[in-house]
Amino acid sequence: MREGPDISIIAALIGNPASANMLMALLAGPALTATELAQEAGLMLSTASGHLAKLEQAGLVVVERQGRHRYFRLAEADVANALEALMPVFMKSGAKGIDP
């Protein structure tokens, strides 16, 4: 019997390489447009938009509208903290050469 929250949904979103690249780009600086995030992830805009919709639905990113532009940013400090906490785990894991 499972107790506690099911973190697999959030872990899967963060673990997706395209989503992870977009989240890391947002961690590094200011809010970015979907076009900028698509470039960071090496995706077509339509594909990136699908990833961003899932990230927004999960509460990992929020959208701010400025005129006709939509800017994405990390939803809160806890999201940034979770991403930052994964970095030393990755560095110690030896997973650098593993293809997901």
N, CA, C and O atoms as a GROMACS GRO file, in nm:
protein
  400
    1MET      N    1   0.084  -0.117   0.000
    1MET     CA    2   0.000   0.000   0.000
    1MET      C    3   0.089   0.125   0.000
    1MET      O    4   0.181   0.137   0.081
    2ARG      N    5   0.061   0.214  -0.091
    2ARG     CA    6   0.140   0.336  -0.106
    2ARG      C    7   0.088   0.444  -0.013
    2ARG      O    8  -0.032   0.465   0.000
    3GLU      N    9   0.181   0.512   0.051
    3GLU     CA   10   0.146   0.628   0.133
    3GLU      C   11   0.221   0.749   0.082
    3GLU      O   12   0.331   0.736   0.027
    4GLY      N   13   0.164   0.865   0.101
    4GLY     CA   14   0.229   0.988   0.061
    4GLY      C   15   0.197   1.026  -0.082
    4GLY      O   16   0.124   0.956  -0.152
    5PRO      N   17   0.252   1.139  -0.125
    5PRO     CA   18   0.221   1.189  -0.260
    5PRO      C   19   0.285   1.104  -0.369
    5PRO      O   20   0.391   1.045  -0.349
    6ASP      N   21   0.220   1.100  -0.484
    6ASP     CA   22   0.274   1.030  -0.600
    6ASP      C   23   0.362   1.130  -0.677
    6ASP      O   24   0.312   1.211  -0.755
    7ILE      N   25   0.492   1.123  -0.654
    7ILE     CA   26   0.584   1.218  -0.716
    7ILE      C   27   0.622   1.178  -0.858
    7ILE      O   28   0.694   1.251  -0.926
    8SER      N   29   0.574   1.063  -0.904
    8SER     CA   30   0.615   1.014  -1.036
    8SER      C   31   0.572   1.107  -1.149
    8SER      O   32   0.642   1.116  -1.250
    9ILE      N   33   0.461   1.175  -1.134
    9ILE     CA   34   0.413   1.265  -1.240
    9ILE      C   35   0.511   1.381  -1.257
    9ILE      O   36   0.551   1.413  -1.368
   10ILE      N   37   0.548   1.444  -1.147
   10ILE     CA   38   0.642   1.556  -1.152
   10ILE      C   39   0.780   1.506  -1.195
   10ILE      O   40   0.847   1.571  -1.275
   11ALA      N   41   0.821   1.391  -1.143
   11ALA     CA   42   0.952   1.336  -1.180
   11ALA      C   43   0.958   1.306  -1.330
   11ALA      O   44   1.061   1.330  -1.394
   12ALA      N   45   0.849   1.256  -1.387
   12ALA     CA   46   0.846   1.227  -1.531
   12ALA      C   47   0.857   1.355  -1.613
   12ALA      O   48   0.925   1.358  -1.715
   13LEU      N   49   0.790   1.460  -1.569
   13LEU     CA   50   0.798   1.587  -1.640
   13LEU      C   51   0.940   1.644  -1.634
   13LEU      O   52   0.994   1.688  -1.736
   14ILE      N   53   0.998   1.643  -1.517
   14ILE     CA   54   1.134   1.695  -1.501
   14ILE      C   55   1.233   1.605  -1.574
   14ILE      O   56   1.333   1.652  -1.628
   15GLY      N   57   1.205   1.474  -1.577
   15GLY     CA   58   1.295   1.378  -1.640
   15GLY      C   59   1.289   1.376  -1.791
   15GLY      O   60   1.377   1.318  -1.855
   16ASN      N   61   1.188   1.435  -1.850
   16ASN     CA   62   1.180   1.442  -1.996
   16ASN      C   63   1.289   1.536  -2.045
   16ASN      O   64   1.294   1.651  -2.002
   17PRO      N   65   1.378   1.491  -2.134
   17PRO     CA   66   1.491   1.576  -2.176
   17PRO      C   67   1.451   1.714  -2.229
   17PRO      O   68   1.516   1.813  -2.197
   18ALA      N   69   1.347   1.721  -2.309
   18ALA     CA   70   1.305   1.850  -2.364
   18ALA      C   71   1.255   1.942  -2.253
   18ALA      O   72   1.292   2.059  -2.247
   19SER      N   73   1.171   1.889  -2.167
   19SER     CA   74   1.119   1.969  -2.056
   19SER      C   75   1.231   2.009  -1.961
   19SER      O   76   1.235   2.122  -1.913
   20ALA      N   77   1.322   1.917  -1.935
   20ALA     CA   78   1.435   1.947  -1.847
   20ALA      C   79   1.519   2.061  -1.903
   20ALA      O   80   1.562   2.148  -1.828
   21ASN      N   81   1.543   2.061  -2.033
   21ASN     CA   82   1.620   2.170  -2.094
   21ASN      C   83   1.549   2.303  -2.079
   21ASN      O   84   1.613   2.405  -2.054
   22MET      N   85   1.418   2.303  -2.095
   22MET     CA   86   1.343   2.428  -2.080
   22MET      C   87   1.342   2.474  -1.934
   22MET      O   88   1.358   2.593  -1.907
   23LEU      N   89   1.325   2.381  -1.842
   23LEU     CA   90   1.327   2.417  -1.700
   23LEU      C   91   1.464   2.472  -1.659
   23LEU      O   92   1.474   2.569  -1.583
   24MET      N   93   1.570   2.409  -1.709
   24MET     CA   94   1.704   2.457  -1.675
   24MET      C   95   1.730   2.596  -1.735
   24MET      O   96   1.798   2.678  -1.673
   25ALA      N   97   1.676   2.623  -1.853
   25ALA     CA   98   1.689   2.756  -1.912
   25ALA      C   99   1.618   2.860  -1.825
   25ALA      O  100   1.667   2.971  -1.808
   26LEU      N  101   1.504   2.823  -1.771
   26LEU     CA  102   1.431   2.914  -1.684
   26LEU      C  103   1.501   2.931  -1.549
   26LEU      O  104   1.494   3.037  -1.488
   27LEU      N  105   1.566   2.826  -1.505
   27LEU     CA  106   1.641   2.834  -1.379
   27LEU      C  107   1.757   2.932  -1.392
   27LEU      O  108   1.793   2.999  -1.295
   28ALA      N  109   1.814   2.941  -1.510
   28ALA     CA  110   1.933   3.022  -1.532
   28ALA      C  111   1.905   3.172  -1.541
   28ALA      O  112   1.998   3.252  -1.533
   29GLY      N  113   1.781   3.211  -1.557
   29GLY     CA  114   1.760   3.353  -1.576
   29GLY      C  115   1.617   3.396  -1.577
   29GLY      O  116   1.532   3.338  -1.509
   30PRO      N  117   1.590   3.500  -1.655
   30PRO     CA  118   1.456   3.562  -1.655
   30PRO      C  119   1.354   3.478  -1.730
   30PRO      O  120   1.387   3.374  -1.789
   31ALA      N  121   1.231   3.524  -1.727
   31ALA     CA  122   1.124   3.459  -1.802
   31ALA      C  123   1.157   3.461  -1.950
   31ALA      O  124   1.219   3.554  -2.000
   32LEU      N  125   1.114   3.355  -2.021
   32LEU     CA  126   1.143   3.341  -2.163
   32LEU      C  127   1.014   3.310  -2.238
   32LEU      O  128   0.919   3.258  -2.181
   33THR      N  129   1.014   3.343  -2.367
   33THR     CA  130   0.899   3.310  -2.451
   33THR      C  131   0.904   3.163  -2.490
   33THR      O  132   1.007   3.096  -2.474
   34ALA      N  133   0.792   3.113  -2.542
   34ALA     CA  134   0.788   2.975  -2.590
   34ALA      C  135   0.888   2.955  -2.703
   34ALA      O  136   0.949   2.848  -2.714
   35THR      N  137   0.905   3.055  -2.787
   35THR     CA  138   1.000   3.044  -2.898
   35THR      C  139   1.142   3.030  -2.844
   35THR      O  140   1.219   2.947  -2.894
   36GLU      N  141   1.177   3.108  -2.744
   36GLU     CA  142   1.311   3.099  -2.685
   36GLU      C  143   1.332   2.963  -2.618
   36GLU      O  144   1.439   2.905  -2.628
   37LEU      N  145   1.229   2.914  -2.551
   37LEU     CA  146   1.239   2.785  -2.484
   37LEU      C  147   1.246   2.671  -2.584
   37LEU      O  148   1.315   2.572  -2.561
   38ALA      N  149   1.175   2.684  -2.695
   38ALA     CA  150   1.184   2.583  -2.801
   38ALA      C  151   1.327   2.576  -2.853
   38ALA      O  152   1.379   2.466  -2.876
   39GLN      N  153   1.390   2.690  -2.872
   39GLN     CA  154   1.529   2.693  -2.919
   39GLN      C  155   1.622   2.628  -2.816
   39GLN      O  156   1.713   2.554  -2.854
   40GLU      N  157   1.600   2.655  -2.689
   40GLU     CA  158   1.682   2.596  -2.583
   40GLU      C  159   1.672   2.443  -2.584
   40GLU      O  160   1.770   2.374  -2.558
   41ALA      N  161   1.552   2.393  -2.613
   41ALA     CA  162   1.528   2.249  -2.610
   41ALA      C  163   1.552   2.182  -2.745
   41ALA      O  164   1.548   2.060  -2.756
   42GLY      N  165   1.577   2.262  -2.848
   42GLY     CA  166   1.597   2.206  -2.981
   42GLY      C  167   1.471   2.148  -3.041
   42GLY      O  168   1.475   2.045  -3.110
   43LEU      N  169   1.358   2.213  -3.016
   43LEU     CA  170   1.228   2.163  -3.060
   43LEU      C  171   1.160   2.261  -3.154
   43LEU      O  172   1.193   2.380  -3.158
   44MET      N  173   1.064   2.210  -3.228
   44MET     CA  174   0.974   2.298  -3.302
   44MET      C  175   0.883   2.366  -3.200
   44MET      O  176   0.858   2.312  -3.093
   45LEU      N  177   0.836   2.485  -3.234
   45LEU     CA  178   0.752   2.561  -3.142
   45LEU      C  179   0.628   2.484  -3.099
   45LEU      O  180   0.590   2.486  -2.982
   46SER      N  181   0.564   2.415  -3.193
   46SER     CA  182   0.442   2.341  -3.159
   46SER      C  183   0.470   2.231  -3.057
   46SER      O  184   0.389   2.207  -2.967
   47THR      N  185   0.583   2.163  -3.070
   47THR     CA  186   0.620   2.058  -2.975
   47THR      C  187   0.653   2.117  -2.839
   47THR      O  188   0.611   2.065  -2.736
   48ALA      N  189   0.727   2.227  -2.840
   48ALA     CA  190   0.762   2.294  -2.714
   48ALA      C  191   0.636   2.343  -2.643
   48ALA      O  192   0.627   2.334  -2.521
   49SER      N  193   0.539   2.392  -2.718
   49SER     CA  194   0.415   2.440  -2.659
   49SER      C  195   0.342   2.328  -2.585
   49SER      O  196   0.283   2.351  -2.479
   50GLY      N  197   0.346   2.209  -2.640
   50GLY     CA  198   0.285   2.094  -2.573
   50GLY      C  199   0.354   2.062  -2.441
   50GLY      O  200   0.288   2.035  -2.341
   51HIS      N  201   0.487   2.066  -2.441
   51HIS     CA  202   0.562   2.043  -2.318
   51HIS      C  203   0.531   2.153  -2.215
   51HIS      O  204   0.511   2.125  -2.097
   52LEU      N  205   0.528   2.276  -2.262
   52LEU     CA  206   0.503   2.389  -2.171
   52LEU      C  207   0.362   2.381  -2.111
   52LEU      O  208   0.342   2.417  -1.995
   53ALA      N  209   0.265   2.336  -2.189
   53ALA     CA  210   0.129   2.321  -2.137
   53ALA      C  211   0.126   2.220  -2.023
   53ALA      O  212   0.059   2.242  -1.922
   54LYS      N  213   0.199   2.109  -2.038
   54LYS     CA  214   0.204   2.009  -1.932
   54LYS      C  215   0.276   2.064  -1.808
   54LYS      O  216   0.234   2.039  -1.695
   55LEU      N  217   0.385   2.137  -1.830
   55LEU     CA  218   0.458   2.196  -1.718
   55LEU      C  219   0.372   2.298  -1.644
   55LEU      O  220   0.377   2.307  -1.522
   56GLU      N  221   0.295   2.374  -1.720
   56GLU     CA  222   0.205   2.472  -1.657
   56GLU      C  223   0.094   2.402  -1.581
   56GLU      O  224   0.062   2.440  -1.468
   57GLN      N  225   0.035   2.300  -1.640
   57GLN     CA  226  -0.073   2.225  -1.575
   57GLN      C  227  -0.025   2.162  -1.444
   57GLN      O  228  -0.101   2.152  -1.348
   58ALA      N  229   0.100   2.119  -1.441
   58ALA     CA  230   0.156   2.057  -1.321
   58ALA      C  231   0.201   2.160  -1.217
   58ALA      O  232   0.238   2.123  -1.106
   59GLY      N  233   0.197   2.288  -1.253
   59GLY     CA  234   0.235   2.391  -1.158
   59GLY      C  235   0.385   2.415  -1.150
   59GLY      O  236   0.433   2.475  -1.054
   60LEU      N  237   0.460   2.369  -1.250
   60LEU     CA  238   0.604   2.391  -1.249
   60LEU      C  239   0.643   2.524  -1.312
   60LEU      O  240   0.744   2.584  -1.275
   61VAL      N  241   0.563   2.570  -1.407
   61VAL     CA  242   0.586   2.702  -1.468
   61VAL      C  243   0.457   2.781  -1.466
   61VAL      O  244   0.348   2.725  -1.456
   62VAL      N  245   0.471   2.912  -1.476
   62VAL     CA  246   0.356   3.001  -1.490
   62VAL      C  247   0.380   3.090  -1.611
   62VAL      O  248   0.493   3.110  -1.653
   63VAL      N  249   0.270   3.141  -1.665
   63VAL     CA  250   0.276   3.226  -1.783
   63VAL      C  251   0.238   3.368  -1.744
   63VAL      O  252   0.141   3.391  -1.673
   64GLU      N  253   0.317   3.462  -1.791
   64GLU     CA  254   0.286   3.604  -1.773
   64GLU      C  255   0.266   3.663  -1.912
   64GLU      O  256   0.352   3.647  -1.999
   65ARG      N  257   0.156   3.731  -1.932
   65ARG     CA  258   0.128   3.792  -2.061
   65ARG      C  259   0.172   3.938  -2.058
   65ARG      O  260   0.139   4.013  -1.966
   66GLN      N  261   0.245   3.976  -2.161
   66GLN     CA  262   0.285   4.115  -2.180
   66GLN      C  263   0.254   4.151  -2.324
   66GLN      O  264   0.327   4.115  -2.416
   67GLY      N  265   0.144   4.222  -2.342
   67GLY     CA  266   0.099   4.252  -2.477
   67GLY      C  267   0.061   4.123  -2.546
   67GLY      O  268  -0.017   4.043  -2.494
   68ARG      N  269   0.116   4.102  -2.665
   68ARG     CA  270   0.084   3.979  -2.737
   68ARG      C  271   0.181   3.867  -2.707
   68ARG      O  272   0.169   3.758  -2.764
   69HIS      N  273   0.277   3.891  -2.620
   69HIS     CA  274   0.377   3.790  -2.586
   69HIS      C  275   0.340   3.719  -2.456
   69HIS      O  276   0.279   3.776  -2.366
   70ARG      N  277   0.378   3.592  -2.451
   70ARG     CA  278   0.360   3.511  -2.329
   70ARG      C  279   0.499   3.471  -2.281
   70ARG      O  280   0.578   3.412  -2.355
   71TYR      N  281   0.527   3.504  -2.157
   71TYR     CA  282   0.657   3.472  -2.098
   71TYR      C  283   0.637   3.365  -1.991
   71TYR      O  284   0.547   3.374  -1.907
   72PHE      N  285   0.724   3.265  -1.995
   72PHE     CA  286   0.720   3.155  -1.899
   72PHE      C  287   0.830   3.176  -1.796
   72PHE      O  288   0.940   3.222  -1.827
   73ARG      N  289   0.797   3.141  -1.672
   73ARG     CA  290   0.897   3.142  -1.565
   73ARG      C  291   0.866   3.026  -1.471
   73ARG      O  292   0.756   2.972  -1.472
   74LEU      N  293   0.964   2.990  -1.389
   74LEU     CA  294   0.939   2.887  -1.289
   74LEU      C  295   0.830   2.935  -1.195
   74LEU      O  296   0.825   3.054  -1.161
   75ALA      N  297   0.744   2.846  -1.154
   75ALA     CA  298   0.627   2.884  -1.076
   75ALA      C  299   0.661   2.937  -0.938
   75ALA      O  300   0.596   3.030  -0.889
   76GLU      N  301   0.763   2.880  -0.876
   76GLU     CA  302   0.797   2.924  -0.741
   76GLU      C  303   0.938   2.877  -0.705
   76GLU      O  304   1.000   2.799  -0.777
   77ALA      N  305   0.984   2.926  -0.593
   77ALA     CA  306   1.120   2.892  -0.548
   77ALA      C  307   1.136   2.742  -0.524
   77ALA      O  308   1.246   2.689  -0.542
   78ASP      N  309   1.030   2.673  -0.484
   78ASP     CA  310   1.040   2.529  -0.459
   78ASP      C  311   1.076   2.452  -0.587
   78ASP      O  312   1.146   2.352  -0.580
   79VAL      N  313   1.030   2.500  -0.701
   79VAL     CA  314   1.064   2.434  -0.828
   79VAL      C  315   1.213   2.453  -0.855
   79VAL      O  316   1.282   2.358  -0.893
   80ALA      N  317   1.262   2.574  -0.836
   80ALA     CA  318   1.405   2.600  -0.854
   80ALA      C  319   1.488   2.518  -0.756
   80ALA      O  320   1.591   2.462  -0.792
   81ASN      N  321   1.443   2.510  -0.632
   81ASN     CA  322   1.514   2.431  -0.531
   81ASN      C  323   1.520   2.283  -0.569
   81ASN      O  324   1.624   2.219  -0.551
   82ALA      N  325   1.411   2.230  -0.622
   82ALA     CA  326   1.409   2.089  -0.664
   82ALA      C  327   1.507   2.065  -0.778
   82ALA      O  328   1.581   1.966  -0.777
   83LEU      N  329   1.509   2.154  -0.876
   83LEU     CA  330   1.602   2.140  -0.988
   83LEU      C  331   1.747   2.149  -0.939
   83LEU      O  332   1.832   2.070  -0.980
   84GLU      N  333   1.774   2.246  -0.853
   84GLU     CA  334   1.909   2.263  -0.800
   84GLU      C  335   1.952   2.143  -0.716
   84GLU      O  336   2.069   2.106  -0.716
   85ALA      N  337   1.858   2.083  -0.645
   85ALA     CA  338   1.890   1.966  -0.562
   85ALA      C  339   1.925   1.844  -0.647
   85ALA      O  340   1.999   1.757  -0.602
   86LEU      N  341   1.873   1.837  -0.769
   86LEU     CA  342   1.902   1.724  -0.856
   86LEU      C  343   2.042   1.731  -0.917
   86LEU      O  344   2.099   1.628  -0.954
   87MET      N  345   2.097   1.849  -0.928
   87MET     CA  346   2.228   1.864  -0.993
   87MET      C  347   2.340   1.786  -0.924
   87MET      O  348   2.411   1.713  -0.993
   88PRO      N  349   2.359   1.797  -0.792
   88PRO     CA  350   2.467   1.718  -0.731
   88PRO      C  351   2.438   1.568  -0.736
   88PRO      O  352   2.531   1.488  -0.744
   89VAL      N  353   2.312   1.529  -0.730
   89VAL     CA  354   2.277   1.388  -0.741
   89VAL      C  355   2.319   1.336  -0.878
   89VAL      O  356   2.376   1.227  -0.889
   90PHE      N  357   2.291   1.413  -0.983
   90PHE     CA  358   2.330   1.375  -1.118
   90PHE      C  359   2.482   1.364  -1.129
   90PHE      O  360   2.532   1.268  -1.186
   91MET      N  361   2.554   1.461  -1.076
   91MET     CA  362   2.700   1.462  -1.087
   91MET      C  363   2.762   1.340  -1.018
   91MET      O  364   2.863   1.288  -1.064
   92LYS      N  365   2.702   1.296  -0.909
   92LYS     CA  366   2.755   1.181  -0.835
   92LYS      C  367   2.706   1.047  -0.890
   92LYS      O  368   2.762   0.942  -0.857
   93SER      N  369   2.604   1.049  -0.973
   93SER     CA  370   2.538   0.925  -1.016
   93SER      C  371   2.614   0.846  -1.120
   93SER      O  372   2.596   0.725  -1.130
   94GLY      N  373   2.696   0.911  -1.198
   94GLY     CA  374   2.761   0.843  -1.309
   94GLY      C  375   2.668   0.827  -1.427
   94GLY      O  376   2.699   0.754  -1.520
   95ALA      N  377   2.553   0.894  -1.424
   95ALA     CA  378   2.452   0.882  -1.530
   95ALA      C  379   2.483   0.969  -1.650
   95ALA      O  380   2.404   0.973  -1.744
   96LYS      N  381   2.596   1.037  -1.650
   96LYS     CA  382   2.627   1.130  -1.759
   96LYS      C  383   2.629   1.063  -1.896
   96LYS      O  384   2.594   1.126  -1.996
   97GLY      N  385   2.670   0.938  -1.901
   97GLY     CA  386   2.681   0.870  -2.030
   97GLY      C  387   2.563   0.780  -2.061
   97GLY      O  388   2.564   0.709  -2.162
   98ILE      N  389   2.461   0.781  -1.977
   98ILE     CA  390   2.346   0.693  -1.996
   98ILE      C  391   2.244   0.763  -2.086
   98ILE      O  392   2.211   0.879  -2.064
   99ASP      N  393   2.196   0.691  -2.186
   99ASP     CA  394   2.094   0.745  -2.274
   99ASP      C  395   1.957   0.715  -2.213
   99ASP      O  396   1.924   0.599  -2.192
  100PRO      N  397   1.876   0.820  -2.183
  100PRO     CA  398   1.748   0.796  -2.114
  100PRO      C  399   1.649   0.719  -2.194
  100PRO      O  400   1.538   0.693  -2.146
   0.00000   0.00000   0.00000
